Every structure is written in C-alpha cells, then in structure tokens.
C-alpha cells in the first residue's frame, strides 16, 4: 500500500527544522487507499499470522492502515515515542518536537482540545487522541517519530472474545488467585528460627549461600499486581525472625478503569495475589512462624502495583508498568528490578521505561513467559527479549534444559530456575492471608527467585557494578562459558556465586 502514497515531507534533520509551509501544502498528497478500519478480528488475525511466520510482531513494521485500525479499535488512543532518545533530559529539543507533533495532529484532526491524554515527564513519550488515518500516516513520516502505535488495543481480550486458541491460555491465565494450599512436608525443610525453606533452595545451594550473604543492604524493586495488605510478613512483620534492618515500601501506579481518560491510582494493595507471591519468593522474612522464607530474606523491597494481572493488555496496565520502571529508575536505593508480567509483542512506552531504568544502572529480570498451548505460538515474551533485561524461565527439578510444562524457552533466555517437581509441586510461598501458604510456578516465580539470587551476590559485593554481578552469576551457572541455545547459562549455583 505504501507505494501508492507520497511522502508527507522530505527527510529533516529534526522535526522542528522542517518547513511549516511544506506541511501545510502537503495535505493533498496524503492518499488513503483503504478507508475503512479493519475489525478487531482481522487485526488479531494479522498479528497472529505475523508471529507464526516471522516469530515476532511489531507495530513499527506494520502498515499505516493496520496501525490506524488498531488505534481506531482501541479507543482512538495512540502512543507516540519521539526525539533522538527515549530520555527527555538528553534531548534539548524535546519540547519543540512535541509541539510540532501537536501541530500536525491539529492540522489533520482539525481540533485542539482533548488531544493530549498524557505527556511523560521523564521519557520522550506521549499519548494522544487520533481518529483519522491521514493523521497516522503524516505522523509516521515525521523524522522525529521513533514509534507510533495503538495505546489501548486489547489483543488478548479480543482473542478471548473470538475464541482464538492462540491467546486463550495467555489471557485466561492471569496469574491471579487468592486461594491457599497446605504444603507437603517433602516440599520444604525447616530452618531456624522456624521458617520453611522451599525444596528449590537446596537445588540451587541457596541455604548454603546464606552463610555468606542474606541480601542485607540491597533493595529489589518488584513490578507486579501489588502486595497483599492482609499478609503481615510482607508488611508490619517484614523484619520477623532472622530478618532485620530492612524496609518494604509499597506503591500503586495503576488506574483500575477500562476508560483511558480515568485517573486516580487505586492503591498499592494486591487484588490478584500474583504480586504477593513474587514478593514472597524474592524476600519473605526468615520467620519464626512456620511460613516460607524468600531467597534474599534480608533484602529490602520497593513494590509497585502497576497492573491488575500479568497480561499487560490495556492502557492503564501498560501506563502503570512504564511509570513503575521510570520511578524505580529514579530510586537510587534500588539496584535490582523484577517483573513477572509481559506481552507477546513490544509496547513502545514500556520499552522506553525499561531502557530508562537500565540507563540508571538497574539490573532487570523479566519473565520469559508462562502459558499452556500458547507456548507453541510464541517464544520468549516482551520485555524479556530486550537486551536490557535478563530473561528467566522455569525448568524441572534436577535439569537445566527441560522447561516446566507451562514455561517458555528460546534464544533470549539468560538463566533458569528449578521450580517444577516430578510430583507437580512448584515453589512454596506466603499466601495472600496471614498464617496461610500456597504454591506458585512458571517463569514468574523463576524470575522473582533469580532477582533474589542477584541480591545475595550484590550484597556480598556491594561495590560491584551491575555487569560484575551478572558476570559472577554466569560464571556460577550450568552452561558457562557456552550458553545453551534455549536456556542461556542455565541454573545458578548460588553458593558458588557468593564465595
């Protein structure tokens, strides 16, 4: 279709340097070939076909018509990344570029009110209202645009609606659940003062590593669905037992609404259960109450309720995650970020947020993906495939290259964590409610546990850089120095990593 279109304007060194007369006189050159938007079903079919044939889908590589159709079907909200860098502070002309974008929108949309939904204070990213295909076409041809993509197109929700097998499990497996389960005695060992160490700790030599490091002095940021206000061991009793001198700070940056214009965060409390499990796996206290202990039981936590569940499929979910990454990036106390959520294709604003946090020296761990039949449809998910993140997946007990029944694998995986037993048991964690326990599995718990391992290594070597910590983790893993094609460096021997 693009061969039937004339370019809006010639390449410019910067958007602000383009001649406004050229913009005004080129309106007639925008030729719309396909005037009606695709249906949501048609959009999903194109996305699925691209993933099947190319292995990955990107809005950047999609036609103007497909992008506009998804914007149109997604409440007419578009996300725009602009400027020569993702970082607003590094681009002196950010404001000028942003103003030029708004002038183009005004020119083609014919309105000035209710155009800007949000403008990020740290990133060169904004969300705008766009109705016309011509506007999308004009903006995508501007030299200062890094990406333009739908900001509220709900792929998974539509797949469920249409009964699509590709994403059915990915969407319905939200990772949520407030239930509890009694632990089988064979799935833990009791350690002083009266805590339950999950079976996986012995497989990774974590309990032995505690003689050298407990995570003290390191802060982990967790981006998830929040932390339960009903679990005291992740609240007022965070320093119970042998855990001491640390803090847990809970934040909420999620707007619980299907309407993009809604505002007002709904608090830090977990309403899903997934975030509580991740916080427990990473840093639950070495308690005296007979409850599961986390990997880095003396590390501090900064948690974010950034989404309602693990599927980042809506405007407020994606906005919340972006905000969490930027705020954690600006938090000088945080060294490590763990996120066990994702999407099967990239989201520009989240990508910018990840890059921002990475530029601040953060060591970022992301889940490689967890699902059932969906595993056969997509490999490692976003943002775990980004070079700025460490992608983690779960494997079966006593292996480094047999993924769990619902875990993803692929060339982007960096480390593995044993989280599935032959009996089917996963990792014991604190439940949503006081005095109760549960099991959690998949690449989610593998990611949070590996973030805890990184905290042990960094606490042992507080002057190290992110790269030095990573090097030590790799050197202490199964496949070092030659990573496996689908499982990276494999399982980490944590005792070796802290010696």
N, C-alpha and C positions, 0 to 999 in steps of 0.2 A: 504494500500500500504506500510505503514511503516514497517510492519512485514517482508517484503521482502528485507529490507535494513539493512546493517551492519552499526553500529555507526562509524563515522569517527575517533573518538578517545575517550579514557576514560575520565570521568569527571576530570576536573582540577580545582584547587582552584582559578586559574586566567589564562586567555588565554596566557599571556606572560610566564607562568611557564610550559606550555606544551612542550613536546619534539618535536623539528622540524623533527627529523628522523621519528617519528610516523606519522607526517603529510605527509611527502614525500612517505612513504611506504604504506599509506592507500588509495592512489588514486584508486587503482584497486578495492577497497571494495565498491566504490560508484556504485550502480547498478540502472540504470534508467529503470523503468518498462514502464512508459508512455512517449514516446519520443517526441510526437508532442504536442504543446501547445493547450490548449482549445481556442476556439474562444471567442470573447468578449460576444457574445450572451450566450454561455454556462457558462461563468464566472458569468454574471449577474443572470442567472437562479439559479446558486448555491447560490449566495449571497441572493437572494430573498427567496429561499426555507429555508435557514437557519434562516432568520429573521422571517419568518412565523411560523416555528416550534419551534425555541428556543427564539424568541423575540429579539435577538441581533446577529450581525455578528462580528467576529473578525478574522483578518489575523493570529493572534497568534495561534488560534485553528484550522486553516485550513491546508490542506495537503501541502507538498512541491510542488506537481505538480500544485495545484491551485495558490499558491503564485507565483511560477515561471511563470505560464501562464499569470498572471496579470502583472507581471514585463515585460514580453516579449511584451504583447499587449499595454503596457504603455511606449513606447519609450525606453524600456530596462533600466529604471532607478529604482533603489531600494533605499529605505530609511532604514538606519541601526541605531538602538539605542544600545549602548554598555556600558560596565562598570557596576560597582555595584550601581551607582547612576546616575540620569539624569544630575546632576550638575557637570560640568567638574572640577570646583575648589575644589570639595570634594573628588575627586578620583586621587590620586597621580600617578597611573599607566595609566592614560587615553591615553597618547601618545604611550606607549608601546602596549596597546591593539589595538589602531588604526593601528599601524604599522603591528601588527600581522594579522589583518583583511585584510590589503592590500596585505600581502604576500600570504594569502590563495587565494585571488582573482587572483593575478598574477599566482599562481600555476595552477589554474583550467581554467582561461581565456586565459593564455598564452600571456599576453601583460602587459605592464607597463604604456603606455601612454593613455591619455583620460579615466582614470578610475575614478578619484575623481571629482565629479561635485561641491560639497561644503563640508566644514567641519565647524561645528558651533563653534564659539569662546567661548560660554558660556555653551552649552549643550554637553553631550556625544552623539552626533548625526552627521551622515554624509550621503551624497547622493553619490551613486556610479553607474557606468555603469556595468551591468551584462547581459550576453547573454545566458550562459549555465545553464541548470538545475542542473548540478553537483555542480556548484558554490553555488547556493542557498542551496542545501542540505548540503554541507560542512559547510557553514557559520551558518546555523540554529542549527548545532550541537556543535558549539563552546560555551564554558562555559561563555564567556564574552559577549554574544549577548543577549540583552534584547528583541529586536524585529527585524525582517527583513520583510519589506512589500513593495508593489509597491508604487512608489513615484509620478507616473503620470498616474495611471489608472483612466479613466474618466467614472465612473459608471453612473452618471446622463446623460451625453452626449450620452452614449451607449443606455440607456433606451429610450431616445427620438428617437434615430436612429431606434430602433427596434419597436417603438410604444408601449413600455411597460406601462401599466396602473399604475404600482406600483409607478413609479417615475415621471410620466409625469407632474403632477402638481408641484412636488417638484422642478423639473428642470426649467420648463417654468415660474414658479412664482419666478423670480429672485429678486423680491422686487424693481426693478428699475422703474423709471418713472419721467420725468421732467415736467409733466403737473401740473397745479394749479387748485384750485377749490375755489369758493366763499364760505364763511362759513355761515351756517344757524344761525340766531341770537339766537336760542334756544340752541345752542351747546357751548355757552361761556357766561361769564359775564365780564363786563368791570371793570378793577381795575386801580387804579392810577399808573402812570400818564396818560396812555391811552392804556393799554395793554389788550389783550383778554386772560382770564383765562379759559382753557378748562373745559367742564362740569364735567370731571372726578375729578377735583381738589376738588370740593365740596363733592363728594362721599368719598374721602379719607381724608377729612379735611386738605388739603394742604394749602389753603389760610389762614386758622386759624393758622396753624403752622408757617407761616411767621412772626407772632408776636414774635416768639421765636428764629427762625433760618431762614437764607436765603441761607445757603451754603457757606458763606464767609470763606475763609481760607482753603477750601478743593478743591483738584484737582481731576477731574474724567478723566480717560483715556477711549477713545472710539475707539474700533477696528471695522472698517466697510469699506465702499467704499470711504471714504474721506468726505470732506465738500466743498460745493459749493463756488467757488470764486466769484460768482455773488450775494451772499447774504451778504450784509453789516452787518446785525445784528449778523452774525456769522463771522465777520471779523473786519473791521475798526470801526464799531459801536457796538462792543460787550459790551461796557460799557454805552450804551444808557439808558436814563431814570433813574430808581432807581438802576440799576446795576452799580457797580463801583469797582475799585481797583482789578480787576481780569484780567486774560490773556487767550487767546486762541492760542495754538501752534499747527500748522498743519504739519504733517509728511507724507511722502509717502514711502512705502516699497514694492510696487507692481510692477512687471515687466509685462508689457502688451504685452505678446507674447505667442503663443502656443508652442514655441520651448524651451525646458528646458535649453538649453545652452545659451539662450539670457540673457543679463544683462542690467542694467541701469533702475532705477526706473522711472516711468512716472509721478512723482509729487504727490502732496497732494490733488489736486482738484478732487472733486467728479464728476464722469461721469455717475453716475447711479441715484442719488437722494436719495437713502436709507440712506446713512450716514448722509446727511444733515438733514433729518427728525429726526434721532436719536439724533444728537447734539441739535436740537431744543427742542425735548421733555425733554431732561435732563436739559438743562441750557440756553435756549434762554433768552435774556435780558428782564427785566420788562420795556418795552419800552414805548415811548410816540408817537408811530407811528401807533397805532391801530392794532398791529400784535400779534400773540400768544406768550405767555410767557412760559418758561420752569419751571420745578419743582424747581430746585435749581438755581435761577436766579443770585446769586452772587458767584457761584462756578466757578473755572477756568476749562478749558478743554485742554486736550492734545489728539488730534485726529490722527488716523492713517488710511491712505488709504492702506489697506492690501490686498484687493481683488476687483475684478470688480463687483461682486454682492454677494448675500447672500449664494450662493451654493458653498461650498469650494471643488470644484471638479477637480482642476488641480494642477500641480506642483507649479506654481507661486502663486496661491491662498493660498495653504497650507504653502508654504515657507514664504509668506508675513505675515500670521497670527502668525506663530511661531516667526518670528522676532519681530513683534509688542509686543507680550507677553513678550519676554525677555527684550526688550528695556524699556517697561513700568515697568517691574520688577526692573530694574536698576535705574529707575527715582524716586529719594527719595521724590519728591514733590507729586507724585501720590499715593492716598490712595485707590481709587476705580477703577475697570476696568469693562466696559460694552461691551459685544459683542452680537449682534443680528444676528449672522450667524452660520452655522454649517453643519453637515453631518449626515447621518443615521448610519454610523459606525465609529469607532475610527480611528484617524490618529496619529501615534506614535509621530511624531515630534511636533504636536500641543499639544498633551498630555504632552510632556516634557516641552513645553513652559508654559503651564498653571501651572504645578507643580513648575516651576521655579519662576513665578510671585507670586504664593501662598507662597512659601518659603520666599519671601521678605516681607510678611505681607499684601499683597494686598487683598482687599475684591472684589471677582469676581462674576459678574452676567452674566448669559448666557441665551439665548432664548430657551425655551423648545421645540419650533418647530411650524411652521406655514405652512399649506398647505390645500388642499381640500380633494380629495379622498385619498391622501397619508396618511391622519390621520389614516385611518383604517389599514394601512400597517405597520406603525412604531409608537412607543410611543415617549417618550422624546428623543430628538436627542443629538448627541455629539457636543460639550463637556459639555452640560448642565447636563448630567447624572453623571459627575465626582464628587466625594466627595469634591474636592477643589473648586467647583463652587456652586453658588446659582441659581437654575433653576427657571425661571419665565415663567408663561403663562398668557394669557389674558382671562378674563371672562366677562359675560354680566352684564349690569348695574343692580345694587342692588342685585347681587348674589356673592357668593364666590365659588360656586361649579357648575356653568354652563359655560363651556368653550365657547369661541367665536366660530363662525361657522367654522373657519379655524385654530383653535388653537389645540395644542397637550396637553395631560394631562398624568399623571402617577405617580407612587410612588416616582419618583425622584424630583417632583416639590416641591419647598420650599415656594414660595409666589405667589399670584395672583394680578392682577391689572385690574380694570374695564375699558374696552376700547371699548365695543360694546353696542350701544343703541338699543332699540326696533325699532327705525326708520332706523337702519342700519348704522347710523353715527358712526365714530370712533373718533380719537383724533385730534383736530386742531393743526397744526404745521406751522412753516415757510416753504414757498415754496423754490424751488431752486433759484428763482429770486426775486430781491428786490420788496417790495410792494405787494407780492402775498402770498396767503395762500394755504394750502392743508390739507387733512385728511390722517392719517396713522393708520393702525390697526395691529392685530395679536400679537403674543408673542414678536415681535420685539419692538414695542412701549411700551409694558408692561415692558420689560427688561430695556430699557433706562429710563423710568419713575421711576422704582424702584431703579435704580442706583442714580437718583436724590434724592429720598427719603433718601437713605443711607447717601448722602452728607449732608442733613439737620440734620440728627441725629448726625453725626460725628462733624459737625460744632458747634453744641450745646455743645458737649462734646469732645473738641479737644485732651484731654489727654487719651481718651479711646483707647483700643485695638480693633482690628477687631472683636474679639469674643464678646466684650462688646457691640459693635454696633449691632451685629447680635442678641444678646440676647434681647436687647431693642426692636428691630423690631419684633421679635417673640412675645414678651410679649404684644405688641400693636396690635396683629393681631386676626382675627376672631376665629381661632381654638386653640389658645394657652390655655392650655399646651398640648393638644392632637391633633396633626396634622391630617388632613384629608388624607385618603389613596391615593387620586389622586390630591389633591390641596394644600398639605402642610399646612402651617399656614394660608393660605387664604389672604384676603385683610388687608392691614396695615392702621390703624387709625394714620395718621401722626401727628396730634395734640397731641395725647396721647404719641407718640414716642418721642416728643421733650420737653415734660413737665417734 
